Amino acid sequence: MGHVMVHNTHGKDDIERASLTFVVANTALSSSQRTTVLLTIEGVWVATKGYTDGVQANSFAPLSDLMQQFVANGGELWVCGACAKPRNITQEQLIDGAQIIGAATAVEALVNGAQTLSL
């Protein structure tokens, strides 16, 4: 099994890109790939409780539904710790299935062959 890492830097500033991240990630999961979404910069907000409520890009499913499907099907949701800290986001504020990680975790995944896509 391969490892696909989809990188997202967007939240409500670009709902279409944030949504597309999870469309691609769900597709990778359905293709039997280990799949991780790495949230950085403003993208870290999408993993916080309540942030995606009522958020939907044109022609996409609601962002909260796309994310719930991803986590429910075994996707890994990583929140950049260096990005969460200046935004005062703590682990307790994250949705179930999301975890704050350090840069070393992402680098280790890359070194071990994760294929990446940035949206």
N, C-alpha and C positions, 0 to 999 in steps of 0.2 A: 504494500500500500504506500502511495506517495503522500506527501504533505504539502498542502496548498495553504499559503498565508495571504489573506487579503487585507491590505492596509487601507484604513480610512482615516482621513483628517477632518471630516466634515460632520456637522450636526444640522441644526436648523438654518445655518448659513447656506447650505446647499442640500436640501432634502433629497433631491434626485440622486446625487452621488452617494449619500448615506444609505439610501434604499437599495441602489444598485449593488453596493457592497454586499448586502445580505442576499440579494438575488443570486449573485455569483457564488457566494459562499454556500448557499443552500444547494445550488447546482453541483458544486464540488462534492458536497456530502452525499448527494444522491448518486454520485459516480464512485462511491466507496473510497473516497480520499479522506485521510485525516485532514481536517480543515480548521484553521484558526483565523479569527478576525482580530487584527491588531489595531486598536484605536489609539490615535495620537492627536496632539494639538486640540482643536475644537471637537474632534470626534469622540473624545473621552466622555463628553456629556451624554451621548446616546445610551451609555450603559448605566446612567443614574436613574433611580426609581422615579417614575412619573414623567420623565423628560419627553418620551416619545408619544405620550397619550395624545390622541387626536392629530398626530403628524402623519401626513400622507402626500406623497408626490403624485403628480398627474400620471395616470395610467399604471400606478403601482399599488400593490396591497399596502395597508397601513404599516408603517415602519415597525410598530410594536409587534404586529403579527409576524412579519418577516424575521424579526429577532427571536421571538418566542419559538418559532419553528426551528430556527438554527440551533438554539440551545437544547430544545427538546430532542433533537435528532443527534445530539452528541457533539455539536460544534464547540470549539474552545473560544471563549471571548476574553481577550487580553486587553487590559487597560494600562497604558504606559504610566508608570509611577512618576516619572519625571514630569509628565504633563498633568497628572492628577493633582500633584502637590501644590503648584501655584494657584490652582483653581479650588483648593481646599476640599477636594473630593476624597472621601475615605472609603474603605472597603464596605463599611456599614451602609453607605448610600447607594451601593451598586445593586443592580437586579440580580436575582438568583442566576448562577452560572457564569457570572463575570468575576474576574479576579485581577487585582493590580499586580503587575509584574515589573521587574527591573529590566534594564536594557540587556543584561547578560542572558536572560531567558530568550529574548528575541534573537540575539546573536547566535546562541546555541542552536536554535531551530534552523537558522540560515546555514550555519556551518554543517549541520547534519542533513542538508539537502532540500530544505523547504523551498518550493517554487513560489515566487511572490508576484502579486499583482497589486498595484496602487490605483485607487480610484479617487 
